[in-house]
Amino acid sequence: MKNFKYLGILAVSTLLLSSCAIVRSPLTGFLYTSMKNPHSVTNNAGASKVGTSEAMSILGIVATGDASIDAAAKAAGITKIHHVDEEATAILGIIAKYKIYVYGE
């Protein structure tokens, strides 16, 4: 009877403490995800500069970063945005990364 109690505690603890790092993506792979896709397009002409910003998650427990379009544009000194792309990468639900690419002048 005592073994069942410990087994129950172990099962509940495992469920509560387990987590997965998930990244925003149109498709998700169970073992590995690596996607690039367009996010938006504007009518502004020219794309001579590229700025990036990213956010990262570990085990779905800790997430940090600024993956905003504004942060990527400021990093490259872009004032007129031509288009925006995004990239999502996740490995075994352990590490996930989301990156924004801003093109413009």
Buried (B, 14 or more C-beta within 10 A) or exposed (E): EEEEEEEEEEEEEEEEEEBBBBBEBEEBEEEEBBBEEEEEEEEBEEBEBBBBBBBBBEBBEEBEBEBEBBBBBBBBEBEEBBBBBBBBBBBEBEBBBBBBBBBBB
